[in-house]
Amino acid sequence: MWLIIFALAGILATVGSLILPVTHDETAGKVENLIGSVSEGVAGGMMLGMVATAMLPEAFKGAGEAAGVYFVLGFVLSLSITCVEARFGTVQNPRPHHEHSVY
């Protein structure tokens, strides 16, 4: 089962890289951002689904009813870290600070 998922992900990544525009004008950048955001959202949902299907039943055996809460808290923590990174950058690649920034 996992081999099929990995192969399908590789094939879809190849197709995606072939259909995305190569030029870097404003419209192409917006299309690229939109396609990238949708792809990442779908991939994230699929990963959550696989983790929930494979790991939550075993977690419920060990942690009981609290396993679902821990799963959601872990997801919220992960999302929060991603949002902070998007806003401020990473340690290796910080976002520049502008005095008159809208953000």
C-alpha positions in Angstrom: 0.0 0.0 0.0 2.7 2.5 0.9 4.6 1.7 -2.3 1.6 2.8 -4.3 1.3 6.0 -2.4 5.0 6.8 -2.8 4.9 6.0 -6.5 1.8 8.1 -7.0 3.3 11.0 -5.2 6.4 10.9 -7.3 4.4 10.7 -10.5 2.2 13.6 -9.5 5.2 15.7 -8.5 6.8 15.0 -11.9 3.5 16.0 -13.7 3.2 19.1 -11.5 6.7 20.3 -12.4 6.0 19.8 -16.1 2.8 21.7 -16.1 3.8 24.7 -14.0 4.9 27.8 -15.9 8.6 28.4 -16.3 8.4 32.1 -16.8 8.3 34.4 -13.8 5.9 37.1 -14.6 3.2 38.2 -12.1 0.4 36.0 -13.3 2.6 32.9 -13.4 3.8 33.6 -9.9 0.2 33.8 -8.6 -0.7 30.6 -10.4 2.4 28.9 -9.0 1.5 30.0 -5.5 -2.1 28.9 -5.8 -1.2 25.5 -7.2 1.5 25.1 -4.5 -0.9 26.0 -1.7 -3.6 23.6 -2.9 -1.1 20.8 -3.4 0.3 21.3 0.1 -3.2 21.4 1.6 -4.2 18.2 -0.1 -1.0 16.5 0.8 -1.3 17.6 4.4 -4.9 16.3 4.6 -3.8 13.0 3.2 -1.0 12.7 5.7 -3.3 13.5 8.6 -5.7 10.9 7.3 -3.0 8.2 7.0 -1.6 9.0 10.5 -5.1 9.0 12.0 -5.9 5.7 10.3 -2.7 4.0 11.2 -1.7 5.4 14.6 -4.8 6.6 16.4 -6.4 3.2 17.0 -3.1 2.1 18.7 -2.9 5.4 20.6 -6.5 4.9 21.9 -5.4 1.6 23.4 -2.5 3.2 25.2 -3.8 6.7 26.1 -7.5 6.2 26.1 -9.8 9.1 25.3 -7.0 11.6 25.6 -5.3 10.4 22.4 -7.7 12.4 20.2 -7.0 15.5 22.2 -3.2 15.0 22.0 -3.5 14.5 18.2 -5.4 17.8 17.8 -3.0 19.6 20.1 -0.1 18.3 18.1 -1.7 19.5 14.8 -2.4 22.9 16.3 1.2 23.2 17.6 2.5 22.3 14.1 0.3 24.8 12.4 1.3 27.5 14.9 5.0 26.9 14.3 4.4 27.1 10.6 2.5 30.4 10.9 5.2 31.9 13.1 7.8 30.8 10.6 5.8 32.3 7.7 5.5 35.6 9.6 9.1 36.0 11.0 11.2 33.6 8.9 13.6 31.0 10.3 16.8 31.3 12.2 18.8 30.5 9.1 16.7 32.7 6.8 14.9 35.5 8.8 12.5 37.8 7.1 13.8 41.4 6.8 12.3 43.9 9.1 11.0 47.1 7.5 10.1 50.2 9.4 7.0 51.0 7.4 5.8 47.5 6.8 2.1 46.8 6.6 2.6 43.5 8.5 
